[in-house]
Amino acid sequence: MTAPTRPLPHVLPQVDAIRGYITQVAEAFDARDLDLRNVWLDPMCPRDATFILGTDALVWNESEGFIRGRFVSGAPGERTVLADPVPLGGGVLLEPGHAAWLVETGRVESPTAYRAYTAVRDGLDDKLAGYKV
C-alpha cells in the first residue's frame, strides 16, 4: 500500500483548517519531483504537519514555520521527532512553491520572529482559509 502524499482530513476542525495549505505544499513538492513519501496533520498546540521526504522530514508548525531534519520518529496524532533540525526561515506561511524551492536547493532564509500559537486573531487563520484543498 502506498502512503498518502496528501494529508487526510482531521477530525478537529481547527487542525483541519491547515489542510488546504499543507496540501498545496505537498503538490509543490510533487511538481519539483521531490521524494514525498507521506504527509499528515499532527496534534494541536501548536498545529503542525509532517512531510516525509526520503530519510528526512519537514515539519510545519504555526509558531515556527518549516523545520527540516532527519526523521527519527512520528506518526499521525503524535509529535514528529527530527535529528539535527534546521529551520527554513522566511516566515510561518511560506508560499508553497517557495517552500519546495528551499527544500530542493537546501537553502535557508533569515529566521523570522516566532508566532505565538495562542495568537488567535493575528490573521493566520484568514490566510490559511485562502488555501483550498
C-alpha positions in Angstrom: 0.0 0.0 0.0 1.3 3.4 -0.9 1.4 6.1 1.8 -0.7 9.1 1.2 1.0 12.1 -0.3 -1.9 14.4 0.6 -3.0 14.9 4.2 -6.2 13.2 5.2 -9.0 15.2 6.8 -8.6 15.7 10.6 -11.5 15.2 13.0 -10.8 18.5 14.7 -11.9 21.5 12.6 -9.1 23.7 14.0 -6.5 21.3 12.8 -8.2 20.5 9.5 -8.0 24.3 8.8 -4.4 23.8 7.9 -5.1 21.0 5.4 -5.5 23.2 2.3 -2.1 24.9 2.9 -0.4 21.6 3.6 -2.0 20.0 0.5 -0.7 22.8 -1.7 2.8 22.5 -0.2 2.6 18.7 -1.0 1.6 19.5 -4.6 4.5 21.9 -4.9 6.9 19.2 -3.7 5.4 16.8 -6.3 5.8 19.5 -9.0 9.5 19.6 -8.3 9.8 15.8 -8.2 10.9 15.8 -4.5 10.8 12.4 -2.8 7.5 13.0 -0.9 6.5 9.7 0.7 3.9 10.6 3.2 2.3 13.7 4.8 0.0 14.0 7.7 -1.6 16.5 10.1 -0.3 16.4 13.7 -1.7 17.5 17.0 -2.5 20.9 18.2 -0.7 23.4 20.5 0.7 24.2 18.0 -1.0 22.8 15.0 1.5 21.1 12.7 2.1 18.8 9.8 4.8 16.4 8.8 6.1 15.7 5.3 8.3 12.6 4.9 11.0 13.2 2.2 13.2 10.1 1.8 15.0 9.7 5.1 14.4 13.4 6.0 11.2 15.0 7.2 9.9 18.5 7.1 7.6 19.7 9.9 5.5 22.8 9.5 4.0 24.4 12.6 2.0 27.5 13.1 4.6 29.0 15.5 7.9 28.5 13.7 7.1 27.6 10.0 9.1 24.8 8.4 11.9 22.8 10.1 13.8 20.2 8.2 15.8 17.3 9.7 16.5 13.6 9.6 13.3 11.7 10.5 13.6 9.9 13.9 10.0 9.1 14.8 6.4 10.2 14.4 3.0 9.2 13.1 -0.4 10.8 12.7 -1.5 12.1 16.1 1.9 12.3 17.7 4.7 14.8 17.5 7.4 14.2 15.0 11.0 14.0 16.2 13.8 15.2 14.0 17.5 14.8 14.3 19.6 17.9 13.5 16.6 20.2 12.9 17.2 23.3 10.7 14.5 26.0 10.3 13.9 27.0 6.7 13.2 30.6 7.8 11.4 33.1 5.8 8.2 33.2 7.8 5.5 31.0 9.2 3.4 30.8 6.0 5.8 30.5 3.0 4.3 30.4 -0.4 4.1 26.6 -1.3 6.3 26.9 -4.3 8.9 28.8 -2.4 8.9 26.2 0.4 9.5 23.5 -2.2 12.3 25.5 -3.8 14.1 25.9 -0.4 13.8 22.2 0.2 15.1 21.3 -3.3 18.0 23.7 -3.2 18.9 23.1 0.5 18.8 26.8 1.2 17.5 28.5 4.3 16.4 32.1 4.7 16.8 34.5 7.6 14.9 33.4 10.6 11.8 35.4 11.5 10.2 36.0 14.8 8.2 33.2 16.2 4.4 33.4 16.3 2.6 32.5 19.5 0.2 29.8 18.5 -2.3 31.3 21.0 -2.5 34.4 18.9 -6.0 33.7 17.7 -6.6 37.0 15.9 -3.4 37.7 14.1 -4.7 36.9 10.6 -3.0 33.5 10.1 -6.3 31.6 10.0 -7.7 34.0 7.5 -4.6 33.4 5.3 -4.9 29.6 5.8 -8.6 29.8 4.7 -7.4 31.1 1.3 -5.6 27.7 0.6 -8.2 25.3 -0.8 -8.0 21.5 -0.8 
